[in-house]
Amino acid sequence: MNVTLLMAITINGFVAGQDDDTEWVKDIDALYKMTAEAGVAIMGKRTYDECVKYNAFPYKGALNIVMTHDKTLLTKSTDDVIFTDATPQGALQLLEQKGFDHALVIGGGNINGSFLKAGLINEIILDIHPMVMAKGIHLFEGDFPYQQLELMSFTKINDDLLQVKYRVKNNYENS
Ligand SMILES: NC(=O)c1ccc[n+]([C@@H]2O[C@H](COP(=O)([O-])OP(=O)(O)OC[C@H]3O[C@@H](n4cnc5c(N)ncnc54)[C@H](OP(=O)(O)O)[C@@H]3O)[C@@H](O)[C@H]2O)c1
């Protein structure tokens, strides 16, 4: 299974500001397009809540996987939305059983951190936004070993956005 993490970040590594502020995120349509191309979007419960708040759920053209322990939501899966309390490995096994060989992880910080810690992310694509903030949610939350990345490409999307792609090489030994 090939797993790509796709996120919009500030230059100091936040994916949301205080009170889950993501009003600063641009180029959302490109993010939706990439999600539809991938066919699968994996997100955490808090990201799901934010998407619902902005009427942006489910991501169209993709199977939406929402990772949660919410017992009510776990009974509400449909053809294009699966609520699951599986581990990150378990979620990917579920997708493999359905015939998928590629998935996008689309946040937030806690889900990203869980997948990174489990060594399950192969590629990281970041849309770097020209701003800094003092507080908020980091690209990767939680605890995980050092990771070595390889820079694959960088593209100036427009006057504001830089898109950077990395390959995750391996966990840094002895960290
Ligand atoms: N800038 C961007 O591109 C971008 C993209 C996505 C999200 N965001 C923002 O990121 C924020 C949400 O990030 P977040 O880190 O607070 O939440 P999150 O990662 O979206 O969700 C975390 C929740 O997922 C559930 N969960 C289930 N299995 C888990 C596991 N193995 N590891 C971790 N969590 C698991 C838990 O909820 P239960 O209590 O249900 O178990 C947990 O509280 C929002 O503000 C959102 O708008 C930004």
The ligand as an ORCA input file, in Angstrom:
! r2SCAN-3c Opt
* xyz 0 1
  N      -4.110     22.432      6.965
  C      -4.583     21.274      6.536
  O      -4.270     20.818      5.404
  C      -5.492     20.481      7.423
  C      -5.930     19.222      6.997
  C      -6.730     18.457      7.853
  C      -7.079     18.957      9.096
  N      -6.662     20.181      9.474
  C      -7.037     20.694     10.805
  O      -6.463     19.870     11.807
  C      -7.293     19.959     12.975
  C      -7.598     18.563     13.504
  O      -6.397     17.902     13.848
  P      -6.270     17.067     15.198
  O      -4.887     16.594     15.280
  O      -6.797     17.892     16.322
  O      -7.321     15.892     15.004
  P      -7.437     14.677     13.951
  O      -6.096     14.062     13.720
  O      -8.206     15.153     12.783
  O      -8.374     13.687     14.760
  C      -7.918     13.110     15.965
  C      -9.000     12.208     16.486
  O      -9.117     11.046     15.654
  C      -9.509      9.943     16.467
  N      -8.573      8.829     16.288
  C      -8.929      7.553     15.958
  N      -7.867      6.774     15.836
  C      -6.807      7.519     16.075
  C      -5.431      7.240     16.058
  N      -4.921      6.017     15.794
  N      -4.577      8.254     16.328
  C      -5.071      9.491     16.592
  N      -6.391      9.815     16.608
  C      -7.255      8.826     16.350
  C      -9.567     10.436     17.883
  O     -10.926     10.824     18.074
  P     -11.980      9.874     18.850
  O     -12.187     10.563     20.124
  O     -13.181      9.826     18.011
  O     -11.338      8.523     18.990
  C      -8.730     11.687     17.864
  O      -9.137     12.629     18.835
  C      -8.536     20.708     12.571
  O      -8.410     22.065     12.964
  C      -8.514     20.630     11.059
  O      -9.202     21.682     10.427
  C      -5.872     20.954      8.672
*
